[in-house]
């Protein structure tokens, strides 16, 4: 990476981060090589080259309205009402929730 200009390394790190965010948002799995690539580029743009604290990080699991309703023992309608009241954004016409208990 030393032959790349710092602004190119920074741009690549940003774009890789965007891909990771998209995959998380839509519930797609994130390959370990993509996480490793992002970490390597992030270290390259870091002032002191330290490693990030996310080693061993497991991506969050997203769940649908139906999955969350079943897990919590309430109706899907209740989940949708709560989501609308709390300002949860819809993605592709669906609510996706991050599962915090796993």
TIVO-2410 file (N, C-alpha, C; in nm, 3 decimals):
# residues 102
REC num residu      c1      c2      c3 atome chaine
REC   1      X   0.081  -0.119   0.000     N      A
REC   1      X   0.000   0.000   0.000    CA      A
REC   1      X   0.085   0.125   0.000     C      A
REC   2      X   0.212   0.111   0.014     N      A
REC   2      X   0.298   0.228   0.024    CA      A
REC   2      X   0.304   0.308  -0.105     C      A
REC   3      X   0.273   0.246  -0.219     N      A
REC   3      X   0.278   0.320  -0.345    CA      A
REC   3      X   0.152   0.402  -0.369     C      A
REC   4      X   0.052   0.386  -0.286     N      A
REC   4      X  -0.070   0.464  -0.299    CA      A
REC   4      X  -0.058   0.594  -0.220     C      A
REC   5      X  -0.118   0.699  -0.275     N      A
REC   5      X  -0.120   0.827  -0.205    CA      A
REC   5      X  -0.211   0.816  -0.083     C      A
REC   6      X  -0.182   0.890   0.022     N      A
REC   6      X  -0.264   0.883   0.144    CA      A
REC   6      X  -0.413   0.909   0.118     C      A
REC   7      X  -0.444   1.001   0.029     N      A
REC   7      X  -0.586   1.029   0.001    CA      A
REC   7      X  -0.653   0.911  -0.068     C      A
REC   8      X  -0.578   0.832  -0.145     N      A
REC   8      X  -0.636   0.714  -0.210    CA      A
REC   8      X  -0.660   0.603  -0.107     C      A
REC   9      X  -0.569   0.588  -0.015     N      A
REC   9      X  -0.587   0.489   0.092    CA      A
REC   9      X  -0.708   0.526   0.177     C      A
REC  10      X  -0.718   0.655   0.208     N      A
REC  10      X  -0.832   0.702   0.288    CA      A
REC  10      X  -0.964   0.680   0.215     C      A
REC  11      X  -0.966   0.709   0.085     N      A
REC  11      X  -1.088   0.689   0.005    CA      A
REC  11      X  -1.126   0.541   0.000     C      A
REC  12      X  -1.027   0.454  -0.016     N      A
REC  12      X  -1.054   0.310  -0.021    CA      A
REC  12      X  -1.110   0.262   0.114     C      A
REC  13      X  -1.053   0.310   0.224     N      A
REC  13      X  -1.104   0.272   0.356    CA      A
REC  13      X  -1.248   0.317   0.373     C      A
REC  14      X  -1.279   0.437   0.326     N      A
REC  14      X  -1.416   0.489   0.335    CA      A
REC  14      X  -1.512   0.402   0.254     C      A
REC  15      X  -1.474   0.369   0.132     N      A
REC  15      X  -1.562   0.288   0.046    CA      A
REC  15      X  -1.583   0.148   0.103     C      A
REC  16      X  -1.479   0.089   0.156     N      A
REC  16      X  -1.494  -0.044   0.217    CA      A
REC  16      X  -1.588  -0.034   0.337     C      A
REC  17      X  -1.576   0.073   0.414     N      A
REC  17      X  -1.667   0.095   0.526    CA      A
REC  17      X  -1.812   0.109   0.481     C      A
REC  18      X  -1.833   0.175   0.367     N      A
REC  18      X  -1.968   0.190   0.313    CA      A
REC  18      X  -2.026   0.054   0.275     C      A
REC  19      X  -1.945  -0.031   0.215     N      A
REC  19      X  -1.990  -0.166   0.177    CA      A
REC  19      X  -2.028  -0.245   0.303     C      A
REC  20      X  -1.946  -0.235   0.407     N      A
REC  20      X  -1.978  -0.303   0.533    CA      A
REC  20      X  -2.109  -0.253   0.591     C      A
REC  21      X  -2.129  -0.122   0.591     N      A
REC  21      X  -2.254  -0.065   0.644    CA      A
REC  21      X  -2.375  -0.113   0.565     C      A
REC  22      X  -2.363  -0.117   0.432     N      A
REC  22      X  -2.473  -0.166   0.348    CA      A
REC  22      X  -2.507  -0.311   0.379     C      A
REC  23      X  -2.404  -0.393   0.391     N      A
REC  23      X  -2.427  -0.535   0.418    CA      A
REC  23      X  -2.494  -0.553   0.554     C      A
REC  24      X  -2.453  -0.475   0.654     N      A
REC  24      X  -2.518  -0.482   0.786    CA      A
REC  24      X  -2.663  -0.436   0.776     C      A
REC  25      X  -2.685  -0.327   0.704     N      A
REC  25      X  -2.819  -0.270   0.694    CA      A
REC  25      X  -2.918  -0.368   0.632     C      A
REC  26      X  -2.875  -0.442   0.531     N      A
REC  26      X  -2.964  -0.533   0.462    CA      A
REC  26      X  -2.955  -0.677   0.513     C      A
REC  27      X  -2.878  -0.697   0.619     N      A
REC  27      X  -2.871  -0.829   0.680    CA      A
REC  27      X  -2.790  -0.930   0.603     C      A
REC  28      X  -2.701  -0.884   0.515     N      A
REC  28      X  -2.617  -0.976   0.440    CA      A
REC  28      X  -2.495  -1.012   0.524     C      A
REC  29      X  -2.446  -1.135   0.510     N      A
REC  29      X  -2.327  -1.174   0.587    CA      A
REC  29      X  -2.205  -1.094   0.541     C      A
REC  30      X  -2.114  -1.074   0.634     N      A
REC  30      X  -1.991  -1.000   0.603    CA      A
REC  30      X  -1.876  -1.099   0.607     C      A
REC  31      X  -1.813  -1.123   0.492     N      A
REC  31      X  -1.701  -1.218   0.490    CA      A
REC  31      X  -1.584  -1.167   0.576     C      A
REC  32      X  -1.512  -1.259   0.636     N      A
REC  32      X  -1.401  -1.220   0.723    CA      A
REC  32      X  -1.293  -1.146   0.645     C      A
REC  33      X  -1.273  -1.181   0.517     N      A
REC  33      X  -1.170  -1.113   0.439    CA      A
REC  33      X  -1.206  -0.965   0.419     C      A
REC  34      X  -1.335  -0.933   0.412     N      A
REC  34      X  -1.376  -0.794   0.395    CA      A
REC  34      X  -1.352  -0.716   0.525     C      A
REC  35      X  -1.381  -0.778   0.641     N      A
REC  35      X  -1.351  -0.713   0.769    CA      A
REC  35      X  -1.201  -0.692   0.784     C      A
REC  36      X  -1.122  -0.794   0.744     N      A
REC  36      X  -0.976  -0.782   0.754    CA      A
REC  36      X  -0.924  -0.671   0.663     C      A
REC  37      X  -0.980  -0.661   0.542     N      A
REC  37      X  -0.939  -0.557   0.449    CA      A
REC  37      X  -0.969  -0.419   0.506     C      A
REC  38      X  -1.088  -0.404   0.564     N      A
REC  38      X  -1.126  -0.275   0.624    CA      A
REC  38      X  -1.033  -0.240   0.739     C      A
REC  39      X  -1.001  -0.338   0.821     N      A
REC  39      X  -0.911  -0.313   0.933    CA      A
REC  39      X  -0.772  -0.273   0.884     C      A
REC  40      X  -0.722  -0.339   0.779     N      A
REC  40      X  -0.590  -0.306   0.725    CA      A
REC  40      X  -0.587  -0.164   0.670     C      A
REC  41      X  -0.691  -0.125   0.595     N      A
REC  41      X  -0.696   0.010   0.540    CA      A
REC  41      X  -0.714   0.113   0.652     C      A
REC  42      X  -0.791   0.079   0.754     N      A
REC  42      X  -0.810   0.171   0.866    CA      A
REC  42      X  -0.678   0.194   0.940     C      A
REC  43      X  -0.601   0.087   0.958     N      A
REC  43      X  -0.469   0.102   1.021    CA      A
REC  43      X  -0.377   0.187   0.935     C      A
REC  44      X  -0.388   0.172   0.803     N      A
REC  44      X  -0.301   0.247   0.713    CA      A
REC  44      X  -0.328   0.397   0.720     C      A
REC  45      X  -0.452   0.436   0.742     N      A
REC  45      X  -0.483   0.580   0.749    CA      A
REC  45      X  -0.471   0.634   0.891     C      A
REC  46      X  -0.455   0.545   0.987     N      A
REC  46      X  -0.439   0.587   1.126    CA      A
REC  46      X  -0.304   0.654   1.145     C      A
REC  47      X  -0.299   0.754   1.228     N      A
REC  47      X  -0.175   0.828   1.251    CA      A
REC  47      X  -0.065   0.739   1.310     C      A
REC  48      X  -0.101   0.650   1.401     N      A
REC  48      X   0.003   0.568   1.464    CA      A
REC  48      X  -0.005   0.421   1.426     C      A
REC  49      X  -0.095   0.384   1.338     N      A
REC  49      X  -0.102   0.248   1.288    CA      A
REC  49      X  -0.151   0.145   1.388     C      A
REC  50      X  -0.221   0.187   1.492     N      A
REC  50      X  -0.269   0.091   1.591    CA      A
REC  50      X  -0.383   0.006   1.535     C      A
REC  51      X  -0.399  -0.111   1.593     N      A
REC  51      X  -0.508  -0.198   1.550    CA      A
REC  51      X  -0.638  -0.151   1.614     C      A
REC  52      X  -0.746  -0.178   1.545     N      A
REC  52      X  -0.876  -0.142   1.601    CA      A
REC  52      X  -0.911  -0.240   1.712     C      A
REC  53      X  -1.003  -0.202   1.797     N      A
REC  53      X  -1.040  -0.287   1.910    CA      A
REC  53      X  -1.147  -0.388   1.872     C      A
REC  54      X  -1.176  -0.405   1.743     N      A
REC  54      X  -1.283  -0.495   1.702    CA      A
REC  54      X  -1.232  -0.631   1.656     C      A
REC  55      X  -1.116  -0.672   1.698     N      A
REC  55      X  -1.070  -0.805   1.661    CA      A
REC  55      X  -1.161  -0.908   1.725     C      A
REC  56      X  -1.197  -1.009   1.650     N      A
REC  56      X  -1.290  -1.109   1.699    CA      A
REC  56      X  -1.434  -1.060   1.697     C      A
REC  57      X  -1.458  -0.950   1.633     N      A
REC  57      X  -1.592  -0.890   1.628    CA      A
REC  57      X  -1.684  -0.976   1.543     C      A
REC  58      X  -1.798  -1.008   1.597     N      A
REC  58      X  -1.900  -1.081   1.522    CA      A
REC  58      X  -2.007  -0.982   1.478     C      A
REC  59      X  -2.043  -0.981   1.351     N      A
REC  59      X  -2.143  -0.886   1.306    CA      A
REC  59      X  -2.276  -0.910   1.375     C      A
REC  60      X  -2.349  -0.802   1.395     N      A
REC  60      X  -2.479  -0.815   1.461    CA      A
REC  60      X  -2.576  -0.893   1.373     C      A
REC  61      X  -2.674  -0.955   1.438     N      A
REC  61      X  -2.774  -1.030   1.365    CA      A
REC  61      X  -2.899  -0.945   1.357     C      A
REC  62      X  -2.948  -0.927   1.237     N      A
REC  62      X  -3.071  -0.853   1.217    CA      A
REC  62      X  -3.187  -0.950   1.215     C      A
REC  63      X  -3.301  -0.905   1.266     N      A
REC  63      X  -3.419  -0.990   1.264    CA      A
REC  63      X  -3.538  -0.911   1.211     C      A
REC  64      X  -3.631  -0.983   1.154     N      A
REC  64      X  -3.751  -0.923   1.095    CA      A
REC  64      X  -3.856  -0.898   1.203     C      A
REC  65      X  -3.963  -0.833   1.160     N      A
REC  65      X  -4.075  -0.807   1.251    CA      A
REC  65      X  -4.130  -0.939   1.307     C      A
REC  66      X  -4.148  -1.038   1.219     N      A
REC  66      X  -4.203  -1.167   1.262    CA      A
REC  66      X  -4.111  -1.237   1.362     C      A
REC  67      X  -3.980  -1.234   1.336     N      A
REC  67      X  -3.885  -1.299   1.427    CA      A
REC  67      X  -3.885  -1.231   1.564     C      A
REC  68      X  -3.887  -1.098   1.563     N      A
REC  68      X  -3.886  -1.027   1.690    CA      A
REC  68      X  -4.016  -1.049   1.767     C      A
REC  69      X  -4.128  -1.050   1.695     N      A
REC  69      X  -4.257  -1.074   1.760    CA      A
REC  69      X  -4.260  -1.212   1.826     C      A
REC  70      X  -4.211  -1.312   1.755     N      A
REC  70      X  -4.210  -1.448   1.810    CA      A
REC  70      X  -4.118  -1.456   1.932     C      A
REC  71      X  -4.002  -1.393   1.923     N      A
REC  71      X  -3.906  -1.397   2.033    CA      A
REC  71      X  -3.961  -1.327   2.158     C      A
REC  72      X  -4.034  -1.215   2.138     N      A
REC  72      X  -4.085  -1.139   2.251    CA      A
REC  72      X  -4.224  -1.183   2.296     C      A
REC  73      X  -4.288  -1.268   2.216     N      A
REC  73      X  -4.420  -1.318   2.253    CA      A
REC  73      X  -4.532  -1.217   2.236     C      A
REC  74      X  -4.518  -1.130   2.135     N      A
REC  74      X  -4.622  -1.032   2.104    CA      A
REC  74      X  -4.658  -1.043   1.957     C      A
REC  75      X  -4.759  -0.969   1.914     N      A
REC  75      X  -4.800  -0.976   1.774    CA      A
REC  75      X  -4.706  -0.891   1.686     C      A
REC  76      X  -4.706  -0.922   1.557     N      A
REC  76      X  -4.627  -0.844   1.462    CA      A
REC  76      X  -4.676  -0.700   1.459     C      A
REC  77      X  -4.807  -0.683   1.473     N      A
REC  77      X  -4.864  -0.549   1.472    CA      A
REC  77      X  -4.809  -0.465   1.588     C      A
REC  78      X  -4.795  -0.528   1.704     N      A
REC  78      X  -4.738  -0.458   1.819    CA      A
REC  78      X  -4.596  -0.413   1.790     C      A
REC  79      X  -4.518  -0.501   1.728     N      A
REC  79      X  -4.380  -0.467   1.694    CA      A
REC  79      X  -4.377  -0.350   1.596     C      A
REC  80      X  -4.464  -0.353   1.494     N      A
REC  80      X  -4.468  -0.243   1.396    CA      A
REC  80      X  -4.510  -0.112   1.462     C      A
REC  81      X  -4.607  -0.117   1.552     N      A
REC  81      X  -4.650   0.006   1.622    CA      A
REC  81      X  -4.536   0.063   1.706     C      A
REC  82      X  -4.468  -0.025   1.779     N      A
REC  82      X  -4.356   0.022   1.862    CA      A
REC  82      X  -4.245   0.081   1.775     C      A
REC  83      X  -4.218   0.016   1.663     N      A
REC  83      X  -4.112   0.064   1.573    CA      A
REC  83      X  -4.146   0.203   1.519     C      A
REC  84      X  -4.271   0.221   1.478     N      A
REC  84      X  -4.313   0.351   1.425    CA      A
REC  84      X  -4.306   0.458   1.534     C      A
REC  85      X  -4.348   0.423   1.655     N      A
REC  85      X  -4.347   0.518   1.766    CA      A
REC  85      X  -4.204   0.557   1.804     C      A
REC  86      X  -4.110   0.462   1.795     N      A
REC  86      X  -3.972   0.488   1.835    CA      A
REC  86      X  -3.887   0.541   1.720     C      A
REC  87      X  -3.947   0.558   1.602     N      A
REC  87      X  -3.875   0.617   1.489    CA      A
REC  87      X  -3.779   0.523   1.418     C      A
REC  88      X  -3.805   0.394   1.423     N      A
REC  88      X  -3.720   0.297   1.352    CA      A
REC  88      X  -3.744   0.313   1.202     C      A
REC  89      X  -3.636   0.320   1.126     N      A
REC  89      X  -3.649   0.336   0.980    CA      A
REC  89      X  -3.679   0.204   0.912     C      A
REC  90      X  -3.754   0.213   0.804     N      A
REC  90      X  -3.783   0.094   0.724    CA      A
REC  90      X  -3.678   0.083   0.615     C      A
REC  91      X  -3.639  -0.040   0.585     N      A
REC  91      X  -3.544  -0.069   0.479    CA      A
REC  91      X  -3.613  -0.160   0.379     C      A
REC  92      X  -3.623  -0.113   0.255     N      A
REC  92      X  -3.691  -0.189   0.149    CA      A
REC  92      X  -3.833  -0.226   0.192     C      A
REC  93      X  -3.899  -0.133   0.261     N      A
REC  93      X  -4.037  -0.155   0.302    CA      A
REC  93      X  -4.054  -0.244   0.423     C      A
REC  94      X  -3.944  -0.280   0.490     N      A
REC  94      X  -3.951  -0.369   0.606    CA      A
REC  94      X  -3.874  -0.309   0.722     C      A
REC  95      X  -3.919  -0.340   0.841     N      A
REC  95      X  -3.843  -0.304   0.960    CA      A
REC  95      X  -3.741  -0.414   0.985     C      A
REC  96      X  -3.618  -0.375   1.013     N      A
REC  96      X  -3.514  -0.470   1.053    CA      A
REC  96      X  -3.461  -0.425   1.187     C      A
REC  97      X  -3.451  -0.519   1.279     N      A
REC  97      X  -3.410  -0.488   1.415    CA      A
REC  97      X  -3.279  -0.559   1.446     C      A
REC  98      X  -3.192  -0.492   1.519     N      A
REC  98      X  -3.068  -0.554   1.562    CA      A
REC  98      X  -3.097  -0.636   1.688     C      A
REC  99      X  -3.058  -0.760   1.685     N      A
REC  99      X  -3.084  -0.848   1.799    CA      A
REC  99      X  -2.973  -0.827   1.902     C      A
REC 100      X  -3.012  -0.788   2.023     N      A
REC 100      X  -2.914  -0.752   2.126    CA      A
REC 100      X  -2.886  -0.862   2.226     C      A
REC 101      X  -2.965  -0.967   2.227     N      A
REC 101      X  -2.950  -1.068   2.332    CA      A
REC 101      X  -2.867  -1.188   2.290     C      A
REC 102      X  -2.817  -1.191   2.166     N      A
REC 102      X  -2.748  -1.312   2.120    CA      A
REC 102      X  -2.599  -1.306   2.142     C      A
***
